[in-house]
């Protein structure tokens, strides 16, 4: 009995040792990475016990890292649940982006055509308004219907004629400014006025105001003989002084707004001023004005014809400067 018990104990210890060895060999096989055992299907350990290995990871191993199919991290399938909906939405957006410049160019062409359609009549309408309001009343209206003698009614009639011209000049400036604006809506046209131009225009206006004021002061103080009544002086030079102040105000507004019409504003007013002073000479002859008053009117006519010539020279200078700037050359010195 003792020998049988010893044999059974030895046999049980041997079996437990073999089981421990087999279990340890199985853990070693399972701990190997599946990438290193791509073609291993079976493995025989000592003890003649087959162990089968597979590439399926155990619950203790971490999951393998996955690589995103897109580099930017934006997954295509996360946008919507339908793949075909994503593809169709992207193709539609690309088609819109391709057609967008064509639609913009078509809209710009329609805008340009509409702008040109409205601007073409202004080239004839603006000068026609200026002619009807400024030249026609002065040239074709009989002077006797306006001037009834040296009184307030005649003064108001003459001021009314100048106001009609001023309204036509304002309409002409608005149409000229509209024609001078660029065709493209996105762009804005700004024209900076040279300081020397502003200075000489102010000097010309100040001289044109000071000379009649000195003549009026000398007439009232008795320096000029024979004396001229105040109402007669107002009929001859009152509308001239009023329109000169209106011209200065209009020029300052065009300088402040940087409108392209700043170059033609003094030309329009000074051309009419010459006609205005010539009308004053006719009225002075009918009123039997003294000689010194007629000489004063002739001097003012010569002064404003000279200033008008200077303004036309400035227009030629500005055209040359714009042409050289357009072709990449250096603009002439500011005069």
C-alpha positions as CSV (number, residue, x, y, z in Angstrom):
1,X,0.0,0.0,0.0
2,X,2.8,2.3,0.8
3,X,4.5,1.7,-2.5
4,X,1.3,2.2,-4.4
5,X,0.7,5.5,-2.6
6,X,4.3,6.6,-3.4
7,X,3.8,5.8,-7.0
8,X,0.5,7.7,-7.2
9,X,2.1,10.8,-5.5
10,X,5.1,10.7,-7.9
11,X,2.7,10.3,-10.9
12,X,0.5,13.2,-9.7
13,X,3.5,15.5,-9.2
14,X,4.8,14.6,-12.7
15,X,1.4,15.4,-14.2
16,X,1.2,18.8,-12.4
17,X,4.7,19.7,-13.6
18,X,3.8,18.8,-17.2
19,X,0.6,20.9,-17.0
20,X,2.5,23.9,-15.7
21,X,5.0,23.6,-18.5
22,X,2.3,23.3,-21.1
23,X,0.4,26.3,-19.7
24,X,3.5,28.5,-19.7
25,X,4.3,27.5,-23.3
26,X,0.8,28.5,-24.3
27,X,1.2,32.0,-22.8
28,X,4.5,32.5,-24.6
29,X,2.9,31.6,-27.9
30,X,-0.1,33.9,-27.3
31,X,2.2,36.8,-26.2
32,X,3.9,36.9,-29.6
33,X,2.7,39.7,-31.9
34,X,0.6,38.6,-34.8
35,X,2.8,40.5,-37.3
36,X,5.7,38.3,-36.5
37,X,3.8,35.1,-37.0
38,X,2.0,35.5,-40.4
39,X,2.5,31.9,-41.6
40,X,2.6,29.9,-38.4
41,X,-0.4,27.7,-38.0
42,X,0.7,25.1,-35.4
43,X,3.6,24.6,-32.9
44,X,4.5,21.5,-31.0
45,X,6.0,21.9,-27.6
46,X,7.9,19.5,-25.5
47,X,5.5,17.0,-24.1
48,X,3.8,16.3,-27.5
49,X,1.0,18.8,-26.9
50,X,-0.1,20.8,-30.0
51,X,-0.7,24.5,-29.5
52,X,-2.6,26.5,-32.2
53,X,-1.7,30.2,-32.6
54,X,-3.8,32.8,-34.4
55,X,-3.6,36.4,-35.3
56,X,-6.6,37.4,-33.2
57,X,-5.4,39.5,-30.3
58,X,-6.4,38.8,-26.7
59,X,-8.6,41.0,-24.5
60,X,-5.4,42.2,-22.6
61,X,-3.6,43.5,-25.7
62,X,-4.3,47.1,-27.0
63,X,-6.1,47.6,-30.2
64,X,-4.0,48.4,-33.2
65,X,-3.8,52.0,-34.3
66,X,-5.9,53.0,-37.3
67,X,-4.9,55.4,-40.0
68,X,-7.3,58.0,-41.3
69,X,-7.9,57.8,-45.0
70,X,-7.5,61.6,-45.4
71,X,-4.5,63.6,-44.3
72,X,-6.5,66.7,-43.3
73,X,-8.4,64.7,-40.7
74,X,-11.8,65.5,-42.2
75,X,-13.5,62.2,-42.7
76,X,-15.8,62.0,-45.6
77,X,-18.3,59.8,-43.9
78,X,-18.7,62.1,-40.9
79,X,-20.5,64.8,-42.9
80,X,-23.7,62.9,-43.6
81,X,-24.8,59.3,-43.4
82,X,-25.0,58.9,-47.2
83,X,-21.8,58.7,-49.2
84,X,-23.5,59.7,-52.4
85,X,-25.0,62.8,-50.8
86,X,-21.5,63.9,-49.8
87,X,-20.2,63.4,-53.3
88,X,-23.1,65.2,-54.9
89,X,-22.9,68.2,-52.5
90,X,-19.2,68.6,-53.2
91,X,-19.6,68.4,-57.0
92,X,-22.4,71.0,-56.8
93,X,-20.2,73.4,-54.7
94,X,-17.4,73.0,-57.2
95,X,-19.7,73.7,-60.1
96,X,-21.0,76.8,-58.3
97,X,-17.4,78.0,-57.7
98,X,-16.6,77.5,-61.4
99,X,-19.7,79.3,-62.6
100,X,-19.3,82.2,-60.1
101,X,-16.7,84.2,-62.2
102,X,-18.8,83.8,-65.3
103,X,-21.9,85.1,-63.6
104,X,-20.0,88.0,-62.1
105,X,-18.5,88.9,-65.5
106,X,-22.0,88.7,-67.1
107,X,-23.4,91.0,-64.4
108,X,-20.6,93.5,-64.8
109,X,-21.2,93.5,-68.6
110,X,-24.9,94.2,-68.1
111,X,-24.0,97.0,-65.6
112,X,-21.6,98.6,-68.0
113,X,-24.1,98.5,-70.8
114,X,-26.7,100.1,-68.7
115,X,-24.2,102.8,-67.5
116,X,-23.1,103.6,-71.0
117,X,-26.7,103.7,-72.2
118,X,-27.5,106.4,-69.6
119,X,-24.2,108.3,-70.0
120,X,-24.3,108.8,-73.8
121,X,-27.2,111.3,-73.8
122,X,-25.5,113.3,-71.1
123,X,-22.7,114.3,-73.5
124,X,-25.3,116.3,-75.4
125,X,-27.8,117.0,-72.7
126,X,-25.3,118.7,-70.4
127,X,-24.0,121.3,-72.8
128,X,-27.5,121.9,-74.1
129,X,-28.7,122.7,-70.6
130,X,-25.8,125.1,-70.2
131,X,-26.6,126.8,-73.5
132,X,-30.3,127.2,-72.8
133,X,-29.8,128.6,-69.3
134,X,-26.8,130.8,-69.9
135,X,-26.3,131.9,-73.5
136,X,-29.8,132.1,-74.9
137,X,-31.3,134.6,-72.4
138,X,-28.3,136.8,-72.7
139,X,-28.0,136.7,-76.5
140,X,-31.6,136.5,-77.7
141,X,-33.6,138.1,-74.9
142,X,-34.1,141.8,-75.5
143,X,-32.4,144.0,-73.0
144,X,-35.2,146.4,-72.8
145,X,-37.5,143.7,-71.4
146,X,-35.2,143.1,-68.5
147,X,-33.8,146.6,-67.8
148,X,-36.4,149.2,-67.0
149,X,-34.0,151.8,-65.6
150,X,-31.8,152.1,-62.5
151,X,-34.2,150.6,-60.0
152,X,-34.8,147.6,-57.8
153,X,-36.9,145.8,-60.5
154,X,-34.1,145.9,-63.0
155,X,-31.7,144.6,-60.4
156,X,-33.9,141.7,-59.5
157,X,-34.5,140.8,-63.2
158,X,-30.7,140.7,-63.8
159,X,-30.2,138.6,-60.7
160,X,-32.9,136.2,-61.8
161,X,-31.1,135.7,-65.2
162,X,-27.9,134.8,-63.3
163,X,-29.8,132.4,-61.0
164,X,-31.2,130.6,-64.1
165,X,-27.6,130.3,-65.4
166,X,-26.4,129.0,-62.0
167,X,-29.1,126.3,-62.0
168,X,-28.1,125.2,-65.5
169,X,-24.4,125.2,-64.4
170,X,-25.1,123.0,-61.4
171,X,-27.0,120.5,-63.6
172,X,-24.1,120.5,-66.0
173,X,-21.6,119.8,-63.3
174,X,-23.7,116.9,-62.0
175,X,-23.9,115.3,-65.4
176,X,-20.2,115.9,-66.0
177,X,-19.3,114.3,-62.7
178,X,-21.4,111.3,-63.6
179,X,-19.7,110.9,-67.0
180,X,-16.3,111.3,-65.4
181,X,-16.9,108.4,-62.9
182,X,-15.3,105.0,-63.8
183,X,-17.3,102.3,-65.5
184,X,-16.7,99.7,-62.8
185,X,-19.0,100.1,-59.8
186,X,-16.3,98.8,-57.4
187,X,-13.9,101.6,-58.2
188,X,-14.3,105.1,-57.0
189,X,-12.9,108.2,-58.7
190,X,-11.1,110.8,-56.5
191,X,-9.3,113.8,-58.1
192,X,-6.9,115.6,-55.8
193,X,-6.6,119.4,-56.6
194,X,-3.1,120.8,-56.6
195,X,-2.5,123.5,-53.9
196,X,-1.1,126.0,-56.4
197,X,-4.3,125.7,-58.4
198,X,-6.4,126.5,-55.4
199,X,-4.1,129.4,-54.4
200,X,-4.3,131.1,-57.8
201,X,-8.0,130.7,-58.1
202,X,-8.5,132.3,-54.7
203,X,-6.2,135.1,-55.6
204,X,-8.1,135.7,-58.9
205,X,-11.4,135.8,-56.9
206,X,-10.1,138.1,-54.3
207,X,-8.8,140.6,-56.9
208,X,-12.2,140.4,-58.7
209,X,-13.9,141.4,-55.4
210,X,-11.4,144.0,-54.1
211,X,-11.4,146.1,-57.3
212,X,-15.2,146.8,-57.4
213,X,-15.2,147.3,-53.6
214,X,-12.5,150.0,-53.9
215,X,-14.3,151.6,-56.7
216,X,-17.5,151.7,-54.7
217,X,-15.7,153.1,-51.6
218,X,-14.0,155.8,-53.7
219,X,-17.3,156.7,-55.3
220,X,-19.1,157.1,-52.0
221,X,-16.2,159.2,-50.6
222,X,-16.2,161.5,-53.6
223,X,-12.8,160.4,-55.0
224,X,-14.4,159.8,-58.4
225,X,-16.3,162.5,-60.2
226,X,-19.0,162.6,-61.3
227,X,-20.5,160.4,-58.6
228,X,-22.6,157.3,-59.4
229,X,-25.7,156.5,-57.3
230,X,-25.7,153.4,-55.3
231,X,-28.6,151.8,-57.1
232,X,-26.9,152.3,-60.5
233,X,-23.7,150.8,-59.2
234,X,-25.7,147.8,-57.8
235,X,-27.4,147.3,-61.2
236,X,-24.0,147.3,-63.0
237,X,-21.9,145.3,-60.6
238,X,-24.3,143.7,-58.1
239,X,-25.1,140.5,-60.1
240,X,-21.3,140.2,-60.9
241,X,-20.4,140.2,-57.2
242,X,-23.1,137.8,-56.3
243,X,-22.2,135.2,-59.0
244,X,-18.5,135.5,-58.0
245,X,-19.4,134.4,-54.4
246,X,-21.4,131.5,-55.8
247,X,-18.5,130.5,-57.9
248,X,-16.1,130.5,-55.0
249,X,-18.5,128.4,-52.9
250,X,-19.0,125.9,-55.8
251,X,-15.2,125.5,-56.3
252,X,-14.7,124.9,-52.6
253,X,-17.3,122.2,-52.6
254,X,-15.7,120.4,-55.6
255,X,-12.3,120.6,-53.9
256,X,-13.7,119.1,-50.7
257,X,-15.5,116.3,-52.5
258,X,-12.5,115.8,-54.9
259,X,-14.9,115.7,-57.8
260,X,-13.4,115.6,-61.3
261,X,-15.3,118.7,-62.3
262,X,-13.0,121.0,-60.3
263,X,-11.1,121.6,-63.5
264,X,-14.1,122.9,-65.6
265,X,-15.9,124.8,-62.8
266,X,-14.0,128.1,-63.1
267,X,-14.0,127.8,-66.9
268,X,-17.8,127.7,-67.0
269,X,-18.3,130.6,-64.6
270,X,-15.6,132.8,-66.0
271,X,-16.9,132.4,-69.6
272,X,-20.3,133.5,-68.4
273,X,-18.8,136.3,-66.4
274,X,-17.2,137.8,-69.5
275,X,-20.7,137.9,-71.1
276,X,-22.1,139.3,-67.8
277,X,-19.6,142.2,-67.8
278,X,-20.3,142.9,-71.5
279,X,-23.9,143.2,-70.6
280,X,-23.0,145.7,-67.9
281,X,-21.1,147.8,-70.5
282,X,-24.3,148.0,-72.6
283,X,-26.3,148.9,-69.5
284,X,-23.8,151.6,-68.6
285,X,-24.1,153.1,-72.0
286,X,-27.9,153.3,-71.7
287,X,-27.6,154.7,-68.2
288,X,-25.1,157.4,-69.2
289,X,-22.7,156.1,-66.6
290,X,-19.5,158.1,-66.1
291,X,-16.3,157.2,-67.9
292,X,-14.4,155.9,-64.9
293,X,-17.2,153.3,-64.4
294,X,-17.0,152.2,-68.0
295,X,-13.2,151.9,-67.8
296,X,-13.7,149.8,-64.6
297,X,-16.0,147.4,-66.4
298,X,-13.5,147.1,-69.4
299,X,-10.7,146.4,-66.9
300,X,-12.7,143.7,-65.3
301,X,-13.5,142.1,-68.7
302,X,-9.8,142.1,-69.6
303,X,-8.9,140.6,-66.1
304,X,-11.3,137.7,-66.4
305,X,-10.4,137.0,-70.0
306,X,-6.8,136.7,-68.8
307,X,-7.8,134.4,-66.0
308,X,-9.9,132.3,-68.4
309,X,-6.8,131.8,-70.6
310,X,-4.8,130.7,-67.6
311,X,-7.6,128.2,-66.7
312,X,-7.4,126.8,-70.3
313,X,-3.7,126.5,-69.9
314,X,-4.2,124.5,-66.7
315,X,-6.6,122.2,-68.6
316,X,-3.9,121.5,-71.2
317,X,-1.3,120.9,-68.4
318,X,-3.6,118.5,-66.6
319,X,-4.3,116.6,-69.8
320,X,-0.5,116.2,-70.4
321,X,0.1,115.1,-66.8
322,X,-2.6,112.5,-67.0
323,X,-1.3,111.2,-70.3
324,X,2.3,110.8,-68.9
325,X,1.0,109.2,-65.8
326,X,-1.0,106.7,-67.9
327,X,2.0,105.7,-69.9
328,X,4.2,105.4,-66.8
329,X,6.2,108.6,-67.3
330,X,6.9,111.3,-64.7
331,X,4.3,114.0,-64.5
332,X,5.3,117.6,-65.2
333,X,6.1,119.9,-62.3
334,X,3.1,121.5,-60.7
335,X,2.8,125.1,-62.0
